[in-house]
Amino acid sequence: MPQTEWNLDRDGFCMLHHAVDLATIQRLLSVLDSAFEDDSKSVRARSSRGHIYAARNLIETIPEVTSVWQVNPMLSLLHEQLGADCGLVRALFFDKPPDRTWSLPWHKDTSIAVKEHQAVSQSLTRPTVKAGVPHVIASDAILRQILTLRIHLDKVTDENGPLRVIPGSHVASDSDGIGVDRAVTIHAEIGDVLAMRPLISHASGSSAPNTQRHRRILHLEFAASETLPDGYQWHNFVRPE
């Protein structure tokens, strides 16, 4: 695994540089573009020019998302952090197209996708439905067993609304880490992969006015185990082959 100044255990995030080769990135972009032509396949959000800027449920609609991460250094990091029984549980796509930029305030990723959310549970609460899929808010104990890999399909600079993270804020849902005044901006090259814990506080600003840059991200979430408490089940769970 490439060395980086950021440590996943200590800081809650790290960068895997050049983890996905350019040919694979280009193939992913082609597959995504083809899939997004048919709105019936999943729930997506389009900009005024027809650009997709958000898409859910990609495990069920785009087979390539179940295999692109099954190479090193991504797979070795997943096994190192989550163990041999880990699996892909959710796949999302985000873009900030030039004609439809957006921003997100500071938050933590606490929602997970499940098959049903009727059972009473102390660990899984506040049931909702997103794009037709049941979701619940997971406890810190569950979220600590999840790791997100964000594959950068475009170069990310200050121009196209980069992600910002607060080191150390991943240890608990109420942790502020080292403080928002010391937040880190995530710049990336095409094919870089950001590994981050869902409890890390993160945000992003809008793209710069008149930019021509997209900021396309394939966002993949992995869990350490197929088992959830109180009879709950992941909506999807894809083990590595």
Secondary structure, DSSP 8 states (H G I E B T S, - for coil): ----SS-HHHHSEEEETT-S-HHHHHHHHHHHHHHHT-GGGS-EEE-TTS-EEEE--HHHH-GGGGTTTSSTTHHHHHHHHH-TT-EEEEEEEE---TTS---EEEE---EEEBS---S--SSEEEEEEETTEEEEEE-HHHHTTEEEEEEESS-B-GGG--EEE-TTGGG-TT--TT-GGG-EE--B-TT-EEEE-TTS-EEE----TT------EEEEEEES-SB-GGG-BBS--B---
